[in-house]
Amino acid sequence: FLFLSEVPGFGRAFQTDQMSTYIFDQGPVHALAFAPNGRYLASGATDGRVLLWDIANGLMVGELKGHTDTVYALRFSRDGEMLASGAKDDTVRLWDSVKAVEDLETDDFTTLTGHINLTENSQELLLGTYMTKSTPIVHLHFSRRNLLLAVGAFNPQ
């Protein structure tokens, strides 16, 4: 996949045999991450939300709320079971990405109609929140052993 964002809040994902258009209603997008299975895309923006997209049909399938400032970093774990998000609010959050999309895997109605029932309380998907010492997170990486590394620039106040 190749993802291009031409203007704030709008982007296109290209695959060798198709093109999908995504309209992000979350302001300028600062972070994107594809799930290891290639089925989902996560986006993070200035409003602090992380949105999950089904690449096959271009539908938003999840909304993860918790950050209070711009999301600069997103990364799926190598096994795809977790999604890490890092933001200007000096936090790293770990989300249960399997639970976030598990209903979609078995729901033919969703695929046929495009109707998505988003989890009302995304806190049920939150595995943990980790505070830094005045350090906005700008990059995340999972090691081969599934250890999460976070990078930021210390900002003394």
Legacy VTK file of the C-alpha trace (Angstrom):
# vtk DataFile Version 3.0
C-alpha trace
ASCII
DATASET POLYDATA
POINTS 157 float
0.000 0.000 0.000
0.942 3.601 -0.601
-0.844 6.336 1.329
-0.942 9.952 0.187
-2.434 12.854 2.117
-2.917 15.758 -0.245
-4.773 18.208 1.986
-5.506 18.225 5.735
-8.207 15.728 6.603
-8.146 13.894 3.263
-6.082 10.988 2.009
-5.908 8.210 -0.555
-4.637 4.663 -0.157
-3.377 2.933 -3.284
-3.046 -0.796 -3.829
-1.847 -2.410 -7.021
-5.392 -3.171 -8.209
-7.527 -0.514 -6.511
-7.679 2.913 -4.906
-9.570 3.935 -1.780
-10.318 7.458 -0.581
-10.517 8.307 3.111
-12.066 11.452 4.543
-10.598 12.037 7.992
-12.898 14.162 10.122
-10.211 14.650 12.724
-8.232 17.558 11.320
-4.686 17.319 9.953
-3.405 13.737 10.197
0.058 13.409 11.750
0.390 9.645 12.118
-0.581 6.552 10.126
0.042 2.857 10.714
-0.989 -0.223 8.756
-1.857 -3.388 10.684
0.491 -6.314 9.974
-2.320 -8.242 8.266
-2.838 -5.343 5.850
-6.565 -5.090 6.587
-6.627 -2.014 8.824
-5.181 1.487 8.882
-4.889 3.624 12.026
-4.789 7.421 11.820
-3.929 9.969 14.497
-4.401 13.718 14.319
-4.544 17.024 16.140
-7.815 16.252 17.934
-6.189 13.445 19.957
-8.362 10.661 18.536
-7.061 7.512 16.881
-9.332 6.203 14.138
-9.266 2.660 12.742
-10.182 2.091 9.092
-11.106 -1.064 7.199
-8.960 -0.798 4.070
-11.100 -3.160 1.974
-14.218 -0.995 2.109
-12.881 2.373 3.312
-15.062 2.504 6.417
-14.089 3.860 9.814
-14.439 0.882 12.150
-13.078 2.199 15.423
-12.497 5.361 17.402
-10.016 5.357 20.276
-10.326 8.333 22.615
-7.892 9.151 25.385
-5.177 11.522 24.217
-5.703 15.191 24.992
-3.401 16.570 22.290
-1.966 15.798 18.846
-1.167 12.139 18.129
2.277 12.024 16.493
3.062 8.305 16.557
1.186 5.065 15.883
2.513 1.520 15.666
0.924 -1.912 15.612
2.728 -4.699 17.444
4.335 -7.306 15.196
1.571 -9.795 15.954
-1.102 -7.123 15.400
-2.658 -7.632 18.820
-1.824 -4.159 20.158
-1.785 -0.645 18.807
0.474 1.896 20.508
-0.203 5.618 20.227
2.050 8.452 21.338
1.097 12.087 21.595
2.016 15.630 22.471
0.185 15.096 25.795
3.304 13.255 27.066
1.637 9.821 27.078
1.914 6.476 25.352
-1.276 4.439 25.234
-1.638 0.770 24.392
-4.888 -0.386 22.807
-6.327 -3.868 22.249
-6.527 -3.848 18.456
-7.911 -7.390 18.278
-10.901 -6.515 20.451
-11.402 -3.272 18.519
-12.124 -5.156 15.290
-13.230 -8.604 16.487
-16.923 -7.951 15.771
-16.066 -6.976 12.212
-14.328 -10.272 11.536
-17.601 -12.174 11.957
-20.223 -9.568 11.041
-21.386 -10.043 7.438
-24.026 -7.350 7.983
-21.301 -4.745 8.446
-19.599 -5.737 5.206
-22.815 -5.728 3.192
-24.352 -2.527 4.524
-21.380 -0.447 5.591
-23.090 0.106 8.950
-20.592 0.059 11.805
-21.463 -0.091 15.488
-18.512 1.618 17.164
-17.704 0.753 20.756
-19.221 3.545 22.852
-16.497 3.381 25.491
-13.060 3.076 23.917
-11.606 2.871 27.447
-12.609 -0.816 27.347
-9.966 -1.205 24.630
-7.262 0.659 26.574
-4.613 -1.729 27.926
-2.498 0.924 29.617
-1.416 4.560 29.741
2.216 5.472 30.355
3.238 9.005 31.286
6.563 10.555 30.372
8.396 13.423 32.061
7.468 16.357 29.818
8.306 14.401 26.682
5.938 14.492 23.705
6.173 11.157 21.869
7.179 11.432 18.210
8.070 7.837 17.288
7.153 4.312 18.420
8.703 0.974 17.534
8.042 -2.628 18.586
11.170 -4.793 18.818
11.317 -8.390 17.597
10.491 -9.468 21.153
7.440 -7.176 21.132
8.996 -4.616 23.494
7.762 -1.102 22.841
10.323 1.653 22.386
9.144 5.287 22.515
11.110 8.337 21.349
10.495 11.963 22.235
12.262 15.253 22.863
12.492 16.305 26.519
10.717 19.598 27.042
11.552 21.149 30.453
8.798 23.472 31.618
LINES 1 158
157 0 1 2 3 4 5 6 7 8 9 10 11 12 13 14 15 16 17 18 19 20 21 22 23 24 25 26 27 28 29 30 31 32 33 34 35 36 37 38 39 40 41 42 43 44 45 46 47 48 49 50 51 52 53 54 55 56 57 58 59 60 61 62 63 64 65 66 67 68 69 70 71 72 73 74 75 76 77 78 79 80 81 82 83 84 85 86 87 88 89 90 91 92 93 94 95 96 97 98 99 100 101 102 103 104 105 106 107 108 109 110 111 112 113 114 115 116 117 118 119 120 121 122 123 124 125 126 127 128 129 130 131 132 133 134 135 136 137 138 139 140 141 142 143 144 145 146 147 148 149 150 151 152 153 154 155 156
